[in-house]
């Protein structure tokens, strides 16, 4: 506890100090981090970040120094207050949606309104018909209503078709009756809904009456459909008696978010509650019609998953930035081969056992970035292309590309969130004892991100979508050898089919393009194996799930490698100086060859790479890490992550690691501002407070 006689302020870290070390790290590389940052993010993004950050840091409400010490109820209250203030600032400064999202990103404490501005808004915008959109969107945009998206249930998550909540059509009243027939039909995990939302888009089984038999009306399910439902009174904020709704309680992360449970007891909603862009029910005849355009569904899912992939690269970049900066400064032990041992201890990042954990992750951040970018751009190009001239080939090509993107998005969601979640923990462990402390800036990041491998489709279950798509494509290709390939996946499968008699043994150590070809060959080999097992041998689907997961992983890894190679081969690279171009190429090779080394058995068995080449991969990876090491600090600088966002003593830009760690413990820690009574014979907790027995009252 700091006092007037506190002598700690006179002390400095032992030399070499972190600030001097981090300056030396930057001086040893002539890579232009600012220019690379502009290449990655674009000037518009960086200017927006700087402009919004200047506003946010002036607001006391967004001070992060004490939020980890708050209770769960207080975290929700803080999140609600922060969300309100962000919306007020949006009005004051006339922020657009991108400005608001930037502010939310920088504050980095998910606020209870988040699902309103994300899933709820997207659902109303994308699934409403024109009349519904005209009515609801102004209320949504102005925050006149606050919405949530209620799909997941206590008994069903990934299996959306298994949702138990029912919406029965009553032709007499021309209303739907929402009902939860079982406890497991309770909506669960739905963010913003627990204590905040006034409305929700509720996914329920559309139940339509069939012909009656003996006076009994039987209902048939037409599958899950979206309904907009008011769940709380606009004045009292209380739910009606036919709805039970609340917060589910503590969880691993996202403390400010009010994830919900919700049950319905024959709750009536009007016919207009059914969001009717893709499905319609005539209120007079009961006739049901559904859109036959599959591209609408593909597009929505693809866009959402591309956002997840782009988010993964920034999350991983944060962890890697902290690790690279800290491990460059941290010194432990002298070189065993240094006889006199009089110089400074070795930088921890110079140990190969640390490099092999951190530098491939550094390369991964760039791989994730370029794939997320390529995926988003391809989606936008395809959606914006016009086939209005009746060109059937163009229509087929666009749908084929969207279908491929849908499959790609499922696989990339699975792989990228796994890489990011595991990568955060790898960075934490690599930082040793201090990696376990609150000064990393990774405690909340780690806990919050752990949800991502599960949400939007469990990372293992979702890979079945990729396998199903690839098996279908192999089947089509096997029965139509000369037909035109309509997308990249079909091209790779076609190439494999024509060339598989000979095993190509790609020269991946010398040729970067050969690396891409090797990954696509291995993917195609696994796809044909899956096709043979399922369609030829007729093996049960569930018996192949592990093989399907491997196939999806190979498909997604090939996508990451291909997009990374495309980025370093593009004309845009010419704007970067030679050092940066070389570093990015080395990062590409490190990511690809390290991945290949980890998956060596499949590359060998598929005939893509010879065993002799595979034996040389470890040494090649070591050599690549040695080349990248001098540029490591500047490469993480290029991600342009502000200290305010990182909130990390270990990852500070200026390198003042130990000063900040001690300041956080000695000055900012509220536990050190109180004197406690440790005498077990006295039930008093705080010295001199007379608070004996008060702790029991809080339980």
HUPE-V843021 format. One record per backbone hydrogen bond with DSSP energy under -0.5 kcal/mol. NH is the residue of the N-H (numbers start at 1). CO is the residue of the C=O. If there is no record, write none. Layout:
nh={NH/NH}
co={CO/CO}
This chain:
nh={2/6/10/11/21/22/23/24/25/26/27/28/29/33/36/37/38/39/40/41/42/42/46/47/48/49/50/51/52/53/54/55/55/56/57/58/59/60/62/63/69/70/75/76/77/78/79/80/81/82/83/84/85/86/87/88/89/90/91/92/93/94/95/100/101/102/103/104/105/106/107/108/114/116/117/118/120/121/122/123/124/125/126/127/128/133/134/135/136/137/139/140/141/142/143/144/145/148/149/150/150/151/153/154/155/160/162/163/166/167/168/169/170/171/174/175/176/177/178/178/179/180/181/185/186/187/188/189/190/191/193/194/194/196/197/198/199/200/201/202/202/203/203/204/204/205/206/207/207/208/208/210/213/216/218/220/222/225/227/228/229/229/231/231/232/233/237/243/244/246/248/257/259/260/261/262/263/265/267/269/271/273/274/275/275/277/280/282/286/289/291/294/296/298/299/300/301/302/303/304/305/306/307/308/309/310/311/312/313/314/315/316/317/318/319/320/321/322/323/324/325/326/327/328/329/329/330/332/338/339/346/348/349/350/351/354/355/356/357/358/359/360/362/363/364/365/366/367/368/369/370/371/372/373/374/375/376/377/378/379/380/381/382/383/384/385/387/390/392/395/396/397/398/399/400/401/402/403/404/405/406/407/408/409/410/411/412/413/414/415/416/417/418/419/420/421/422/423/424/425/426/427/428/429/430/431/431/432/434/435/435/436/437/440/441/446/447/448/449/450/451/452/454/455/457/459/462/463/464/465/466/467/468/469/470/471/472/473/474/475/476/477/478/479/480/480/483/491/492/493/494/495/496/497/498/499/500/502/504/505/506/508/510/511/512/515/516/517/518/519/520/521/522/523/524/525/526/527/528/529/530/531/532/533/534/535/536/536/537/539/543/544/545/548/549/550/551/552/553/554/555/556/557/558/559/560/561/562/563/564/565/566/567/568/569/570/573/574/575/576/580/581/582/583/584/585/586/587/588/589/590/591/592/593/594/595/596/597/598/599/600/602/603/604/605/606/607/608/609/614/615/616/616/617/620/621/622/623/624/625/626/627/628/629/630/631/632/632/635/636/637/638/639/640/642/646/647/649/650/652/655/657/660/661/662/663/664/665/666/667/668/669/670/672/673/674/676/677/678/680/682/687/687/689/693/694/697/698/698/699}
co={666/3/7/8/17/18/19/20/21/22/23/24/26/31/32/33/34/35/36/37/37/38/42/43/44/45/46/47/48/49/50/51/52/52/53/55/56/58/59/60/66/67/71/72/73/74/75/76/77/78/79/80/81/82/83/84/85/86/87/88/89/90/90/96/97/98/99/100/101/102/103/104/111/113/113/114/115/116/118/119/120/121/122/123/124/129/130/131/132/133/136/136/137/138/140/139/139/199/191/148/201/149/156/186/184/158/159/160/179/205/177/207/175/169/170/170/269/168/176/267/166/264/179/182/183/262/152/260/260/189/190/190/258/192/192/146/146/229/148/200/227/150/201/202/225/165/223/167/205/206/220/218/216/213/216/208/206/204/202/273/200/227/198/229/198/238/233/240/263/261/259/254/257/190/246/187/244/242/178/176/174/270/271/226/273/127/289/287/282/280/278/292/293/294/295/296/297/298/299/300/301/302/303/304/305/306/307/308/309/310/311/312/313/314/315/316/317/318/319/320/321/322/323/324/325/326/326/346/335/337/333/330/327/347/348/351/351/352/354/354/355/355/358/359/360/361/362/363/364/365/366/367/368/369/370/371/372/373/374/375/376/377/378/379/380/381/385/387/390/391/392/393/394/395/396/397/398/399/400/401/402/403/404/405/406/407/408/409/410/411/412/413/414/415/416/417/418/419/420/421/422/423/424/425/426/427/428/429/431/431/432/433/434/437/438/442/443/444/445/446/448/449/451/451/454/453/458/460/461/462/462/463/464/465/466/467/468/469/470/471/472/473/474/475/476/477/480/487/488/489/490/491/492/493/494/495/496/499/502/607/608/506/507/507/510/511/512/513/514/515/516/517/518/519/520/521/522/523/524/525/526/527/528/529/530/531/531/532/532/533/540/541/542/544/545/546/547/548/549/550/551/552/553/554/555/556/557/558/559/560/561/562/563/564/565/567/570/571/572/573/577/577/578/579/580/581/582/583/584/585/586/587/588/589/590/591/592/593/594/595/597/599/599/600/601/602/604/603/603/610/611/612/613/614/616/617/618/619/620/621/622/623/624/625/626/628/628/629/631/632/633/634/636/637/640/642/643/439/439/649/652/655/656/657/658/659/660/661/662/663/663/664/668/669/670/671/674/685/676/678/679/675/685/686/683/691/693/694/695/696}
